[in-house]
Amino acid sequence: MQNQQYQNILVGIDGSETSMRALDKAIDAAIRNQAKLYIAQVLKPQLSTVGRASIGFGVVETDIDDESRLKEQKQLLDDVVAQAKDKGVKDVTSIVKIGNPREELARNIQQAQKIDLIYIGATGANRVAQMFLGSNTTYILENSIADVMVVR
């Protein structure tokens, strides 16, 4: 039996404890396989934009736009990339996008980067919430075009 060799590994992080464990395992796998590691964070779109928004009888000043959020997260991920490199990963790229995390991780990023393995943290939602809302992890498991490792 041949050992599976992965070339492009994706890990989706959201700051949760399980996603950080998934990151650790993805780093180990990238080192073992001498693979390129993609660290992705997908932010959900804001409901409002910079400026003034009318809500009910008042006006709300909104102070954070999507570009500011992207820039802030990119800076945070730069630190994560540096940590992965310090641990021995030679080729690391961060991806910060605004969109639907399920679709971006399960399809779009995987197709664009030719991902052959994805690491994702197990959901933190309870069983009842999963029944009504589903989970990103479940969606990725069912729709991914790459192998998926779920980290608990």
N, C-alpha and C positions, 0 to 999 in steps of 0.2 A: 504494500500500500504506500503510495506516495504521500509525502507531507504537502499540505496546501501552502503555497507561497503567495502572499498577498503583496501587491505593489502600491496600492492607493487606499489608505485607511481614513475613514471619516469618523469623527466623534462629535456628537451634538451635545452642547452644554447649555445649561440655563442657570447655573449657580447653585443648584440643589446638591445635596450631599451625594445622591446616587449618580448625578452627572459628573461630579468630580472624581468619584471612584471609576466611572467609565473612562474618564480622561486618563487616569493612571494606568488602567489596563490597555488603553489604546497606545499610550506611549511605549509600554512594554512590548506590545505586538509590533509596533513600527520598528523598534530597535531589533527585535528578533528576526523580522522579515526584511530588514533594510529597506523599508517602505517609506513612501512619502506620507506624511500625516497632515490631514486637513482638520482644523478645529473650527467648528461652526456654531454660531449663535444666531438664531432667527428670532427677531423681535416682531411681535404683533403690531399692526398699524395703530397709530393713535386715532382716536375718534375726532379730535380737533387739531387745528393747526395753529401756527403762531398768529397772534393778532387778537381780535376780539370776537367772541362768539356769544350770541344771544341764547340764553337758557331761561325759559320761563319769563319772569318779569325783570330779570337782571341781565347784566353783561359780565361775562367772565373773561379776564385777561389770561390768555394761554401763553406760557413762556418756554415751552420745549417743543421744537419741531422734530420731524423724523431725522433730518440731517444731523442735528445736534445729538440725538440719541445714538445714531450710527457712529459718529465721531467718538463719543464717550465710550461706547462698547468696544470699538476698535482699539482704543488706547488700553483698555483693560485686557483685551485679548493679546495685545503685544507683550504684556507681562507673562501671560500663559505660554505664549510661543517661546519666549526667552527661557522659561523654566523647562520646557520640553527639550530645547536645544542643550541646556545645561545637563540634562539627564542622559543625553547621547543621541537624540534624534537629529539626523543630519539635515533633513528637508521637511520643514514645517511651514504651513500656510494657514493664516486665519481667514475666516469668511464671516462677515457680519452682513445680514440682509434683513430687510423688513418684508414680511409676508406671512404666509401660512406655514408654521413650523412643520406640520405633517407633510405637506406637499414638497416643500423645499428639501427636507431631509430624506424623504422616501423616494423622490424622483429627480427633481431639478438639479440639485447639487451632485447627486450620484451620477447622473448622465453627463453633466458638463465636465466633471473631473475624472470620469471613468473609475469610479469607486468600486472596489471589489469586496470591501468589508466595512461595516459600520458598527460602531459601539454606541450604545444608548443606555441611559439609566432607566431602571424600572420605574414605573409610575408610582407616585406617592398618593394618588387618589384611592379612596376606599372603594369597595366593590359596588356599592350603590351608585356612587358618582360615576364610576366607569360604565355602568349600564346605561345611564342617561347621556353622559358626555363622551364616552369613549376615552381613549388615551392616545397621546402621540405615539407611545411605544407600541401599542397594539396596532395602530394604523401602519406604522413603519414595518412591523413584522409581517403584516398581511400584504403590503404593497411594494416593499423594497425590491429593487432589481439586483441587489448585492446580498451577500451573506450578512446576517445580523447577529451580534452578540449583545444580549441584555444583561446588564450588571445590576445586581441587587445591593 
